[in-house]
Amino acid sequence: MHIPVLQKEVINYLAPQSNQNFVDTTFGQGGHSLAILEKNKPDGKVLGIEFDPKLYEKFTIYNFQFSSNFQFSNRLILKNDSYVNLKKIVQEYNFRPISGILFDLGISSWHLEKSERGFSFRKKDEILDMRYNPEKTSLTAQDILNQWNKKEIEKILREYGEEKFAKRIAENIIELRIRKPIKTTSDLVRIIDKVVPASHLRSVTRTFQALRIAVNNELNNLKISLPQSLEILNHGGRIVVISFHSLEDRIVKNFFKENKKRGYLKILTKKPITPTKKELQRNPKARSAKLRAAVKI
Ligand SMILES: C[S@@+](CC[C@H](N)C(=O)[O-])C[C@H]1O[C@@H](n2cnc3c(N)ncnc32)[C@H](O)[C@@H]1O
């Protein structure tokens, strides 16, 4: 089960009131949405967007139609799509006025532990796919590793993985894939192991993260969606973003700053909010989370 990150802080900054509507752009297993639905009773709604079709079917549909969460199902609209299409989705459901929009970026525990798409280096011999939506995305992690040139691979490892051994790992990938295509999580771990034996776990984590970000075009998606969220939000409505990567956080920070200058946003978090020690003890996966919030003026 995915433990929602910065749950209390999300509610604090979104500040949901009775009968207000919210968009959860990264619904996942619905942890944050449920907390909002508790607060915006009796008639407030949540529009939840989730790009992964399997996760959408498994948790969203099942959980809200057949379980104790059924009580919320008449106030919850679910859509299997990308938040890149945020404006279009909101128009499709005529979902207005909107008092708050949440982005909880990145990956859910289900992807790492259950998806069998090679997101986690801890899973042996899974095929390196890493797409959130295999039906709508064609590029896989295998494609990058076996088809991209050295410079391109090095670039994503350095930029998205902030990996200092990027060049050596990329060189090794090119050298070894001639002999045998890189197909599984274990193939990739072995390659990194050869290059950086000492602190190899960190490099493995960073390399897997870099590939996932590249496969799913995550930074670009965020850049496309933030302006849409500002456009569809009601005056006085709030945008809350939880990011897990310094480049994501920079995109959010700059977006907020620019729109503060233009007189469209008031920033509510001077510095990003991070998890408390207590939360990290309970959920170590939250360690790189940063929350930023702003209100539309
Ligand atoms: C960190 S999880 C969200 C967890 C959720 N807040 C919860 O409490 O269960 C991020 C989710 O966003 C989804 N996602 C990734 N890219 C997306 C996109 N472009 N559009 C919509 N959902 C996306 C992932 O599949 C994942 O389920």
PDBQT file of the ligand as one rigid body, heavy atoms in Angstrom, charges set to zero:
ROOT
HETATM    1  C1  LIG A 301       3.408   9.535  -5.980  1.00  0.00    +0.000 C 
HETATM    2  S1  LIG A 301       2.123   8.731  -6.817  1.00  0.00    +0.000 S 
HETATM    3  C2  LIG A 301       0.680   9.475  -6.156  1.00  0.00    +0.000 C 
HETATM    4  C3  LIG A 301       0.198   8.853  -4.914  1.00  0.00    +0.000 C 
HETATM    5  C4  LIG A 301      -1.148   9.366  -4.448  1.00  0.00    +0.000 C 
HETATM    6  N1  LIG A 301      -1.091  10.763  -4.084  1.00  0.00    +0.000 N 
HETATM    7  C5  LIG A 301      -1.671   8.522  -3.295  1.00  0.00    +0.000 C 
HETATM    8  O1  LIG A 301      -1.860   9.084  -2.206  1.00  0.00    +0.000 OA
HETATM    9  O2  LIG A 301      -1.881   7.329  -3.481  1.00  0.00    +0.000 OA
HETATM   10  C6  LIG A 301       2.159   9.457  -8.402  1.00  0.00    +0.000 C 
HETATM   11  C7  LIG A 301       1.151   8.889  -9.357  1.00  0.00    +0.000 C 
HETATM   12  O3  LIG A 301       1.101   9.710 -10.516  1.00  0.00    +0.000 OA
HETATM   13  C8  LIG A 301       0.892   8.891 -11.639  1.00  0.00    +0.000 C 
HETATM   14  N2  LIG A 301       1.352   9.626 -12.820  1.00  0.00    +0.000 N 
HETATM   15  C9  LIG A 301       2.596   9.725 -13.324  1.00  0.00    +0.000 A 
HETATM   16  N3  LIG A 301       2.607  10.513 -14.412  1.00  0.00    +0.000 NA
HETATM   17  C10 LIG A 301       1.335  10.925 -14.596  1.00  0.00    +0.000 A 
HETATM   18  C11 LIG A 301       0.699  11.758 -15.553  1.00  0.00    +0.000 A 
HETATM   19  N4  LIG A 301       1.393  12.336 -16.547  1.00  0.00    +0.000 N 
HETATM   20  N5  LIG A 301      -0.628  11.984 -15.434  1.00  0.00    +0.000 NA
HETATM   21  C12 LIG A 301      -1.354  11.406 -14.427  1.00  0.00    +0.000 A 
HETATM   22  N6  LIG A 301      -0.813  10.586 -13.508  1.00  0.00    +0.000 NA
HETATM   23  C13 LIG A 301       0.530  10.365 -13.573  1.00  0.00    +0.000 A 
HETATM   24  C14 LIG A 301       1.690   7.641 -11.348  1.00  0.00    +0.000 C 
HETATM   25  O4  LIG A 301       1.212   6.545 -12.084  1.00  0.00    +0.000 OA
HETATM   26  C15 LIG A 301       1.475   7.485  -9.830  1.00  0.00    +0.000 C 
HETATM   27  O5  LIG A 301       0.408   6.641  -9.576  1.00  0.00    +0.000 OA
ENDROOT
TORSDOF 0
